Amino acid sequence: MAKGEIVERVVDYVVKAIVEEPEAVTVTMVDQGPNEVVAEVRTAKADMGRVIGRRGRVAKAIRAAAGAAAEEEGITADVEFLD
């Protein structure tokens, strides 16, 4: 299993469940060192607000889920939302 694969699956699943256009969602994993990955999330322009949420609450929850998934793999993870 590739490093960050669980994180990628979790982030992809959660983001696609939130947005109106799940086919427009892409999650790209970027290595940030031996034990760290960053999930770069891209969505349709109209869906970015949904993913970030009011005061960033949804984004914070997605990051927490990614962190828990990363812990399962013995690594650390962050999530970046790109437009």
C-alpha positions in Angstrom: 0.0 0.0 0.0 1.3 3.4 -1.0 2.1 6.0 1.7 -1.0 8.1 2.3 -3.4 5.8 0.5 -5.8 5.6 3.4 -5.7 9.4 3.8 -6.4 9.8 0.1 -9.4 7.5 0.2 -10.9 9.1 3.3 -10.5 12.7 2.0 -11.9 11.7 -1.4 -14.9 9.9 0.1 -15.8 12.8 2.5 -15.4 15.6 0.0 -17.4 13.8 -2.7 -20.2 13.2 -0.2 -20.4 17.0 0.5 -20.2 18.5 -3.0 -22.9 18.9 -5.7 -20.5 17.8 -8.5 -18.5 14.8 -7.2 -17.1 14.0 -10.6 -15.2 17.3 -10.5 -13.3 16.4 -7.2 -9.6 15.5 -7.4 -7.4 14.6 -4.5 -3.7 14.6 -5.2 -1.2 13.3 -2.6 2.1 15.1 -2.2 5.0 13.7 -0.2 6.4 16.2 2.3 9.1 14.1 3.8 9.6 10.5 5.2 6.5 10.6 7.4 4.3 13.4 6.1 1.8 13.8 3.2 -0.4 16.6 2.0 -3.7 16.0 0.3 -4.4 18.7 -2.3 -8.2 18.9 -2.9 -9.7 20.6 -6.0 -13.4 20.9 -6.6 -15.7 22.7 -8.9 -15.7 26.5 -8.1 -19.3 26.4 -6.9 -18.5 23.6 -4.4 -15.4 25.1 -2.7 -17.6 27.0 -0.3 -19.4 23.8 0.8 -16.1 22.1 1.4 -14.6 24.9 3.5 -17.9 25.6 5.3 -18.8 28.5 7.7 -15.7 29.7 9.5 -13.8 26.7 8.1 -15.7 24.2 10.2 -16.1 21.6 7.4 -12.5 22.0 6.3 -11.4 21.5 9.9 -13.5 18.3 10.2 -12.0 17.0 6.9 -8.5 17.7 8.3 -9.3 15.9 11.5 -10.5 12.8 9.5 -7.4 13.0 7.4 -5.2 13.2 10.6 -7.0 10.1 12.0 -6.4 8.2 8.8 -2.8 9.2 8.8 -2.3 8.1 12.3 -3.6 4.7 11.2 -0.7 4.6 8.7 1.8 5.9 11.2 2.3 9.2 9.4 1.1 12.8 9.6 -1.2 14.5 7.0 -2.5 17.9 6.1 -5.2 18.9 3.7 -5.0 21.9 1.4 -8.0 23.2 -0.6 -7.0 24.6 -3.9 -9.1 26.4 -6.5 
